[in-house]
Amino acid sequence: MTTVNWTTLRDEFPTLDRWTYLDTARKTVPPRCQEQAMQAYCRDIRETAGADAWSAVNVAETREAMARLLGAKPAEIAFTKNTTEGLNIAAHAFDLRPGDNIVLTDMEHVANVWVWKHWESRGVEIRYAKNRGGRLPLEAFAEQMDERTRVVSTAYITYGNGYRVNLPELGAACGRLGARLVVDGVQAAGILAAPLHSLGADIVAIGTHKNLFGLTGLGLLYCREELVDEIRAPFLKAPVARGSVQASAHLNSQFDYVRTAHRFEGGNPNFLGIRVLRSSAAFIESIGLHNIEGRVRELSTYCMAQLKAAGLPVLTPEPWAERAHIISFSAPEAAGLMDVLREKHRVIVNVKDGAIRVSMSFFNNEADIDRLLAALRQERGS
């Protein structure tokens, strides 16, 4: 891991001058490059009537940048509105029959449950892998999977206690049964350095508004290249042969979704969001995802140790291979405590599943965690 000046990088986030922000699992605070990208977008429209702001070339270059950052091919990346839209595409993508089953988990965000529910009226069973004390080991999935399992869908990092699913192991198990693996990857993107192509997943849906420093209303869908042409849904364009006249005709058009690789897109993309995302990708690349993961590991380990030393029950598994940037802990009247931390101490956390959820990025530091612990001690009278 190369040396990074984390103090200098922290200066790129003006919000941190006023707030202790430990809620990146909900939304991130923007770096200066996000504001600069929005200003450049508006300036281009004013000065050149949108020559670059609405350019298909900019869209293509952003796609390439995100593919490079996340470890995929540009042909495997489509732009969506958010994680839920990506999951919704996946939930309509496969030809399931009565008697088939889909395996979800009992630790999913609701968005990765209700998009699949329409299959129940068609005779497809939805099963749930049951967590073991906040963990989802392979056995939890395996006991629900059989020869009629067609899809397994899970979060990479669960939104509540932050458990990290072993996707390569699960992907291999799905492959042995011929099942597809669909992943909610929003909490991992921008935190974990493992490339998408190494996860064993067929489809990964990602919103860009957390640790990718994008805007709300923009997401990414990774679809393994070999699967792109197989997916069928009423609202998706039929595949177009790569290199065909129809595909080539739109090579430099905003409607490049007619090409095989990007058939999950339709109509005008989120040009502003894409402009911002391109800038954010360059920012993250300049730091390095391996460096970011290493720093988040240091901070989250420190946070977990401090919480345990304060006698607060930590619900997140301790081994790094089973977690990432989210640390969850039990506290009486968690929702009220969250409000007090914000209003009285200017410390931003969240509450999920009745517990306090702390989540961090590389822009945080040990002093942020110390301020959180000091506020908790004050409110607990200890």
C-alpha positions as CSV (number, residue, x, y, z in Angstrom):
1,M,0.0,0.0,0.0
2,T,1.5,3.3,-1.1
3,T,1.7,6.2,1.3
4,V,-1.3,8.5,1.2
5,N,-1.7,11.8,3.0
6,W,-5.1,11.2,4.6
7,T,-5.1,14.6,6.3
8,T,-4.7,16.4,3.0
9,L,-7.5,14.3,1.4
10,R,-9.8,15.1,4.3
11,D,-9.5,18.8,3.3
12,E,-11.3,17.9,0.1
13,F,-14.5,17.4,2.1
14,P,-15.7,20.8,3.5
15,T,-18.7,19.2,5.4
16,L,-16.1,17.8,7.8
17,D,-15.2,21.2,9.1
18,R,-18.6,21.4,10.8
19,W,-19.7,17.8,11.3
20,T,-18.5,14.4,12.4
21,Y,-19.9,12.4,9.6
22,L,-20.1,8.6,10.2
23,D,-23.0,7.7,7.9
24,T,-21.5,6.9,4.5
25,A,-23.6,3.7,4.3
26,R,-26.6,6.0,3.8
27,K,-25.1,8.8,1.6
28,T,-21.7,10.3,1.3
29,V,-20.7,13.9,1.8
30,P,-19.3,15.3,-1.4
31,P,-15.7,16.0,-2.2
32,R,-14.8,19.3,-3.8
33,C,-14.4,17.6,-7.2
34,Q,-18.2,16.9,-7.2
35,E,-19.0,20.6,-6.9
36,Q,-16.4,21.4,-9.5
37,A,-17.8,18.9,-11.9
38,M,-21.3,20.4,-11.5
39,Q,-20.0,23.8,-12.1
40,A,-18.2,22.7,-15.3
41,Y,-21.4,21.0,-16.5
42,C,-23.3,24.3,-16.1
43,R,-20.5,26.3,-17.6
44,D,-20.4,24.1,-20.7
45,I,-24.1,24.5,-21.3
46,R,-23.8,28.2,-20.9
47,E,-20.8,28.6,-23.1
48,T,-21.0,25.8,-25.7
49,A,-24.7,24.9,-25.7
50,G,-23.8,21.5,-24.1
51,A,-21.2,20.3,-26.6
52,D,-19.5,18.4,-23.8
53,A,-22.2,18.3,-21.2
54,W,-24.5,16.3,-23.4
55,S,-21.8,14.4,-25.2
56,A,-22.1,10.7,-25.9
57,V,-18.3,10.6,-25.8
58,N,-18.3,11.8,-22.2
59,V,-20.8,9.0,-21.4
60,A,-18.5,6.4,-23.0
61,E,-15.4,7.7,-21.3
62,T,-17.2,7.6,-17.9
63,R,-18.2,4.0,-18.6
64,E,-14.6,3.1,-19.3
65,A,-13.4,4.9,-16.2
66,M,-15.9,3.1,-14.0
67,A,-15.1,-0.3,-15.6
68,R,-11.4,0.3,-15.0
69,L,-12.0,1.4,-11.4
70,L,-14.3,-1.5,-10.5
71,G,-12.6,-4.3,-12.4
72,A,-14.9,-4.9,-15.3
73,K,-15.1,-4.4,-19.1
74,P,-16.9,-1.4,-20.4
75,A,-19.1,-3.8,-22.3
76,E,-20.3,-5.1,-18.9
77,I,-21.3,-1.7,-17.4
78,A,-24.7,-0.1,-17.9
79,F,-25.9,3.2,-16.3
80,T,-29.2,2.9,-14.3
81,K,-31.0,5.2,-11.8
82,N,-30.0,3.4,-8.7
83,T,-29.3,0.0,-7.0
84,T,-33.0,-0.8,-7.0
85,E,-33.4,-0.3,-10.8
86,G,-30.5,-2.6,-11.4
87,L,-32.0,-5.3,-9.1
88,N,-35.4,-4.8,-10.8
89,I,-33.7,-5.5,-14.2
90,A,-32.2,-8.7,-12.7
91,A,-35.5,-9.7,-11.2
92,H,-37.1,-9.8,-14.6
93,A,-34.2,-11.1,-16.5
94,F,-34.5,-14.9,-16.2
95,D,-37.0,-17.4,-17.5
96,L,-38.3,-19.0,-14.4
97,R,-41.0,-21.7,-14.3
98,P,-43.5,-22.9,-11.7
99,G,-41.6,-25.1,-9.2
100,D,-38.4,-23.1,-9.5
101,N,-37.1,-21.2,-6.5
102,I,-35.2,-18.0,-5.7
103,V,-33.0,-17.8,-2.6
104,L,-32.7,-14.4,-0.9
105,T,-31.6,-13.8,2.7
106,D,-33.2,-12.6,5.9
107,M,-30.7,-9.7,6.1
108,E,-31.6,-8.0,2.8
109,H,-32.6,-4.4,2.3
110,V,-36.3,-4.3,1.4
111,A,-35.3,-3.3,-2.2
112,N,-33.8,-6.7,-2.8
113,V,-36.9,-8.4,-1.6
114,W,-39.9,-6.8,-3.2
115,V,-38.4,-6.7,-6.7
116,W,-38.5,-10.5,-6.6
117,K,-42.0,-10.9,-5.1
118,H,-43.8,-10.9,-8.5
119,W,-42.5,-14.4,-9.2
120,E,-44.6,-15.9,-6.4
121,S,-47.9,-15.3,-8.3
122,R,-46.3,-17.4,-11.1
123,G,-45.6,-20.4,-9.0
124,V,-42.0,-19.6,-8.2
125,E,-41.0,-20.1,-4.5
126,I,-39.0,-17.5,-2.7
127,R,-36.8,-18.9,0.1
128,Y,-34.6,-17.1,2.6
129,A,-31.2,-18.0,3.9
130,K,-31.3,-17.6,7.6
131,N,-28.5,-15.7,9.4
132,R,-26.4,-17.4,12.1
133,G,-26.0,-14.7,14.7
134,G,-25.6,-11.9,12.2
135,R,-23.6,-14.0,9.7
136,L,-24.5,-15.6,6.4
137,P,-22.0,-18.3,5.8
138,L,-22.2,-20.6,2.8
139,E,-24.2,-23.2,4.8
140,A,-27.0,-20.7,5.3
141,F,-27.5,-20.5,1.5
142,A,-26.8,-24.2,0.8
143,E,-29.6,-25.4,3.1
144,Q,-32.1,-23.4,0.9
145,M,-30.6,-24.3,-2.5
146,D,-31.5,-27.4,-4.6
147,E,-31.7,-28.5,-8.2
148,R,-34.7,-26.1,-8.8
149,T,-32.8,-23.0,-7.5
150,R,-32.5,-20.7,-10.5
151,V,-31.4,-17.4,-8.8
152,V,-29.6,-16.5,-5.5
153,S,-29.7,-12.8,-4.7
154,T,-27.8,-11.2,-1.7
155,A,-26.1,-8.1,-0.6
156,Y,-22.3,-8.1,-0.8
157,I,-22.3,-6.1,2.5
158,T,-25.5,-6.2,4.4
159,Y,-27.0,-2.8,5.1
160,G,-27.7,-3.4,8.8
161,N,-24.7,-5.0,10.7
162,G,-22.4,-4.8,7.7
163,Y,-21.7,-8.5,7.3
164,R,-19.7,-9.3,4.2
165,V,-20.9,-12.3,2.2
166,N,-18.1,-14.5,0.7
167,L,-19.2,-14.0,-2.9
168,P,-16.6,-16.1,-4.7
169,E,-17.5,-19.1,-2.5
170,L,-21.2,-18.5,-3.0
171,G,-20.7,-17.9,-6.8
172,A,-19.0,-21.3,-7.1
173,A,-21.8,-23.0,-5.3
174,C,-24.3,-21.3,-7.6
175,G,-22.3,-22.4,-10.6
176,R,-22.4,-26.0,-9.5
177,L,-26.2,-25.9,-9.6
178,G,-26.5,-23.7,-12.7
179,A,-28.1,-20.9,-10.7
180,R,-27.5,-17.2,-11.3
181,L,-25.9,-15.0,-8.6
182,V,-27.3,-11.5,-8.3
183,V,-25.7,-9.0,-5.9
184,D,-26.6,-5.8,-4.3
185,G,-23.2,-4.2,-4.3
186,V,-23.9,-0.7,-3.3
187,Q,-22.2,-0.8,0.1
188,A,-19.0,-2.4,-1.2
189,A,-18.3,-0.1,-4.2
190,G,-15.6,2.4,-3.4
191,I,-14.6,0.6,-0.2
192,L,-13.4,-2.9,-1.2
193,A,-10.8,-3.3,-3.9
194,A,-11.8,-6.8,-5.2
195,P,-12.6,-6.4,-8.9
196,L,-16.1,-7.2,-10.0
197,H,-15.0,-9.9,-12.3
198,S,-13.4,-11.8,-9.4
199,L,-16.6,-12.1,-7.3
200,G,-18.3,-14.9,-9.2
201,A,-21.4,-12.8,-9.6
202,D,-23.5,-12.7,-12.8
203,I,-25.1,-9.3,-12.1
204,V,-24.2,-6.6,-9.6
205,A,-26.3,-3.5,-9.0
206,I,-24.7,-0.4,-7.5
207,G,-26.0,3.1,-6.7
208,T,-23.3,5.7,-7.0
209,H,-24.3,8.0,-4.2
210,K,-22.4,6.3,-1.4
211,N,-18.7,5.7,-1.5
212,L,-18.4,6.3,-5.2
213,F,-19.1,10.0,-4.6
214,G,-21.8,10.2,-7.2
215,L,-25.2,11.9,-7.2
216,T,-28.4,10.3,-6.2
217,G,-30.4,9.2,-9.3
218,L,-27.4,7.4,-11.0
219,G,-26.4,3.8,-10.7
220,L,-24.4,1.1,-12.4
221,L,-25.3,-2.4,-13.5
222,Y,-22.5,-4.9,-14.0
223,C,-23.6,-7.9,-16.1
224,R,-21.1,-10.6,-16.9
225,E,-20.3,-10.3,-20.6
226,E,-21.2,-13.9,-21.5
227,L,-24.7,-13.3,-20.0
228,V,-25.5,-9.9,-21.6
229,D,-27.2,-11.3,-24.7
230,E,-29.1,-14.1,-22.9
231,I,-31.2,-11.7,-20.7
232,R,-34.7,-11.2,-21.9
233,A,-37.4,-8.8,-20.5
234,P,-40.3,-7.0,-22.1
235,F,-38.7,-3.6,-21.3
236,L,-35.2,-4.4,-22.6
237,K,-34.1,-3.9,-26.2
238,A,-33.4,-7.1,-28.0
239,P,-29.7,-7.7,-28.5
240,V,-28.0,-6.3,-31.6
241,A,-25.1,-8.2,-33.2
242,R,-21.8,-6.7,-32.3
243,G,-20.2,-4.9,-35.2
244,S,-23.5,-4.9,-37.2
245,V,-24.6,-1.9,-39.2
246,Q,-27.3,-1.1,-36.7
247,A,-24.8,-1.2,-33.8
248,S,-22.1,0.8,-35.6
249,A,-24.6,3.5,-36.7
250,H,-25.0,4.6,-33.1
251,L,-21.4,4.3,-31.9
252,N,-21.1,8.0,-31.1
253,S,-24.8,8.6,-30.2
254,Q,-26.4,9.0,-26.9
255,F,-28.5,6.1,-28.0
256,D,-25.6,3.7,-27.8
257,Y,-27.8,1.4,-25.7
258,V,-28.9,-0.3,-28.9
259,R,-25.5,-1.9,-29.0
260,T,-25.2,-5.4,-27.5
261,A,-23.2,-4.3,-24.5
262,H,-25.5,-1.5,-23.2
263,R,-28.9,-2.8,-24.0
264,F,-30.1,-2.3,-20.4
265,E,-30.1,1.5,-21.0
266,G,-32.8,3.5,-22.7
267,G,-33.3,7.2,-23.6
268,N,-31.3,10.1,-22.3
269,P,-28.9,9.2,-19.5
270,N,-28.3,11.3,-16.4
271,F,-25.7,13.5,-18.1
272,L,-25.0,15.6,-15.0
273,G,-24.6,12.5,-12.8
274,I,-22.3,10.9,-15.3
275,R,-20.2,14.1,-15.5
276,V,-19.8,14.0,-11.7
277,L,-19.1,10.3,-11.6
278,R,-16.3,10.7,-14.1
279,S,-14.7,13.3,-11.9
280,S,-15.2,11.1,-8.8
281,A,-13.7,8.1,-10.5
282,A,-10.6,10.0,-11.3
283,F,-10.5,11.2,-7.6
284,I,-10.8,7.6,-6.3
285,E,-8.3,6.3,-8.8
286,S,-5.7,8.9,-7.7
287,I,-6.0,7.5,-4.1
288,G,-6.2,3.8,-5.1
289,L,-8.9,1.4,-4.0
290,H,-6.4,-0.8,-2.2
291,N,-5.3,2.2,-0.2
292,I,-8.9,3.1,0.6
293,E,-9.7,-0.4,1.7
294,G,-6.6,-0.5,4.0
295,R,-7.5,2.8,5.6
296,V,-11.1,1.9,6.2
297,R,-9.9,-1.4,7.7
298,E,-7.8,0.6,10.2
299,L,-10.5,3.0,11.1
300,S,-13.3,0.4,11.5
301,T,-11.0,-1.8,13.6
302,Y,-10.2,1.1,15.8
303,C,-13.9,2.0,16.1
304,M,-14.9,-1.6,17.0
305,A,-12.2,-1.7,19.7
306,Q,-13.3,1.6,21.2
307,L,-16.9,0.6,21.3
308,K,-16.1,-2.7,23.0
309,A,-13.8,-1.0,25.5
310,A,-16.8,1.3,26.3
311,G,-18.9,-1.8,27.0
312,L,-21.2,-1.4,24.0
313,P,-22.4,-4.6,22.4
314,V,-21.0,-4.7,18.9
315,L,-23.2,-6.7,16.4
316,T,-20.7,-6.7,13.5
317,P,-18.4,-9.7,13.1
318,E,-14.8,-8.9,14.0
319,P,-12.8,-10.6,11.2
320,W,-12.1,-8.2,8.3
321,A,-13.1,-10.9,5.8
322,E,-16.6,-10.7,7.3
323,R,-17.1,-6.9,7.4
324,A,-16.1,-3.6,5.8
325,H,-17.0,0.0,6.7
326,I,-20.1,-0.6,8.8
327,I,-20.0,-1.1,12.5
328,S,-23.3,-1.7,14.3
329,F,-23.9,-1.7,18.1
330,S,-26.8,-2.0,20.5
331,A,-27.8,1.0,22.5
332,P,-31.0,1.8,24.5
333,E,-33.5,4.0,22.7
334,A,-31.2,4.0,19.6
335,A,-33.4,6.3,17.5
336,G,-33.5,9.0,20.2
337,L,-29.8,8.7,20.7
338,M,-29.2,9.2,17.0
339,D,-31.1,12.4,17.2
340,V,-29.2,13.6,20.2
341,L,-25.9,12.8,18.6
342,R,-26.8,15.0,15.7
343,E,-28.5,17.9,17.4
344,K,-26.2,18.2,20.4
345,H,-22.9,16.8,19.3
346,R,-23.0,17.3,15.5
347,V,-22.1,13.6,15.1
348,I,-24.0,11.9,12.3
349,V,-24.8,8.2,12.6
350,N,-27.9,6.1,11.7
351,V,-30.2,3.5,13.1
352,K,-30.9,0.2,11.3
353,D,-32.7,-2.8,12.7
354,G,-32.9,-1.1,16.1
355,A,-29.2,-0.6,16.5
356,I,-26.8,2.3,15.9
357,R,-25.0,2.0,12.6
358,V,-21.7,3.7,12.2
359,S,-20.1,3.8,8.7
360,M,-17.0,5.4,7.5
361,S,-14.7,6.2,4.6
362,F,-11.1,7.2,4.1
363,F,-11.9,10.8,4.8
364,N,-12.7,10.0,8.4
365,N,-10.0,9.7,11.1
366,E,-9.5,8.4,14.6
367,A,-10.5,11.8,16.1
368,D,-14.0,11.3,14.5
369,I,-14.4,8.1,16.3
370,D,-13.1,9.6,19.6
371,R,-15.7,12.3,19.3
372,L,-18.4,9.7,18.8
373,L,-17.3,7.8,21.9
374,A,-17.0,10.9,24.0
375,A,-20.6,11.9,23.0
376,L,-21.8,8.4,23.8
377,R,-20.1,8.4,27.3
378,Q,-21.6,11.8,28.0
379,E,-25.1,10.7,27.1
380,R,-24.8,7.4,29.0
381,G,-23.4,9.3,32.0
382,S,-20.3,7.3,32.1
